[in-house]
Amino acid sequence: MKELIVPKKLKAGDTVAFISLSGGRAGDSDMKERYETGKQRFEEIFKVNVVETPNARRGSEYLYQHPEKRAEDLMWALKNNEIKAIICNMGGDDSYRVLPYIDVNVIRNNPKIFMGYSDIATWMAVFAYAGVRAYYGPNVL
C-alpha cells in the first residue's frame, strides 16, 4: 500500500470549510439554530474561521437534485488556498451520486484535512484512492 499524504494540522486563525456532500439538512429551516451553534462552538474551541461552501446551506431538496453542486463545493474548497480543512455537515445516504463529478487529481494536488462520518465513509475511500489521508470523525450536525 502506498503511503498517504498527511495534510498539515490546523492552527489558530486558519479557515475551515463546512460542506454538505451527502445530506443537505444544514440548510433546512429546522436545523438553522443547531448548525449555527455548531459553527460557533467550532470557531471558539479551535480558534479558526469557518466558511460554508457555496451550496452547503441550500437545503436537502436542492442538494438531492444537484449532486454536481456538491461536487463543485468540494472542488472549490480543495482549490481555495485559504481553506485548510473541510468538515462535513452530516452524513446521509446519497454521496455516491457525487462521485461522477469528482476529479481525484484535485484531491491529490491539494491535500487538506477532510473529516466526517456515516455516508462520508465513501469519501474516506476516495481520498485514500487519491493518496491523501482523511479522518473518520465528527460531523457538524
C-alpha positions in Angstrom: 0.0 0.0 0.0 1.3 3.4 -0.9 1.9 5.9 1.9 -0.8 8.6 2.2 -0.1 12.3 2.2 -0.9 13.6 5.6 -2.4 17.1 5.5 -1.0 19.9 7.7 -2.6 20.3 11.0 -4.8 23.2 11.8 -3.6 26.2 13.8 -5.3 29.2 15.3 -6.6 31.6 12.6 -6.9 29.0 9.9 -10.0 28.8 7.7 -12.2 25.7 7.7 -15.0 25.0 5.2 -18.2 23.3 6.2 -19.6 21.2 3.4 -22.8 19.1 2.6 -21.5 16.3 0.5 -24.4 13.9 1.4 -27.4 15.1 3.2 -28.4 18.7 2.9 -30.0 19.2 6.3 -27.6 22.0 7.3 -29.7 24.3 5.0 -33.1 23.2 6.3 -35.0 25.7 8.4 -35.5 23.3 11.3 -31.7 22.9 11.6 -30.6 26.5 11.4 -30.1 27.0 15.1 -28.3 23.7 15.5 -26.0 24.5 12.6 -25.2 28.0 13.9 -24.5 26.6 17.4 -22.1 24.0 15.9 -20.3 26.6 13.8 -19.9 29.0 16.8 -18.6 26.3 19.0 -16.1 25.0 16.4 -14.8 28.5 15.9 -14.5 29.2 19.6 -12.9 25.9 20.6 -10.4 25.6 17.7 -9.8 29.3 17.2 -10.4 29.0 13.5 -12.6 30.8 11.0 -15.5 28.8 9.4 -16.9 29.4 6.0 -19.6 27.4 4.2 -19.0 26.0 0.7 -21.2 27.9 -1.8 -24.1 25.3 -1.8 -23.7 23.8 1.7 -26.8 25.6 3.1 -29.1 25.3 0.0 -31.2 22.6 1.7 -32.0 18.9 1.4 -34.2 19.1 -1.7 -31.9 21.3 -3.7 -28.8 19.3 -2.9 -30.5 16.0 -3.6 -31.5 17.3 -7.0 -28.0 18.6 -7.7 -25.2 16.2 -6.9 -22.9 18.2 -9.3 -23.2 21.2 -7.0 -22.0 19.2 -4.0 -19.0 18.1 -6.2 -18.4 21.7 -7.2 -18.3 22.6 -3.5 -15.6 20.0 -2.7 -13.5 21.1 -5.7 -13.9 24.7 -4.7 -12.8 24.1 -1.1 -9.8 22.0 -2.2 -8.6 24.6 -4.8 -9.1 27.5 -2.4 -5.7 28.1 -0.8 -7.2 30.0 2.2 -9.1 26.8 3.3 -7.0 24.5 5.4 -9.7 21.9 6.3 -13.0 20.6 5.1 -15.6 19.3 7.7 -18.8 17.6 6.6 -22.1 18.9 8.0 -23.6 15.5 8.1 -23.7 12.0 6.6 -26.7 10.6 4.8 -27.1 8.0 2.1 -26.5 9.9 -1.1 -22.8 10.8 -1.6 -22.3 8.1 -4.2 -24.2 10.3 -6.7 -21.5 12.9 -6.4 -18.7 10.6 -7.5 -19.0 11.1 -11.3 -18.3 14.8 -10.9 -15.1 14.5 -8.8 -11.5 14.9 -10.1 -9.3 12.9 -7.8 -6.3 14.8 -9.1 -7.6 17.9 -7.4 -7.7 15.9 -4.1 -4.2 14.6 -4.7 -2.8 18.0 -5.6 -4.5 19.9 -2.8 -4.2 17.8 0.4 -6.3 19.2 3.2 -7.8 17.8 6.4 -11.1 16.2 5.5 -13.4 14.8 8.2 -16.9 13.3 8.6 -18.7 10.0 9.3 -21.6 7.8 8.2 -22.1 8.1 4.5 -18.9 10.1 4.4 -17.1 6.8 4.6 -17.4 6.9 0.8 -15.1 9.9 0.8 -12.6 8.2 3.0 -12.1 5.7 0.2 -12.0 8.5 -2.5 -9.3 10.4 -0.5 -7.3 7.2 0.0 -7.5 6.4 -3.7 -6.2 9.9 -4.4 -3.4 9.3 -1.9 -4.5 11.6 0.8 -5.3 10.7 4.4 -8.8 11.6 5.5 -10.4 11.4 9.0 -13.4 9.5 10.0 -14.7 11.7 12.8 -17.5 14.1 13.9 -19.8 15.9 11.6 -21.0 19.4 12.4 -24.6 18.3 12.9 
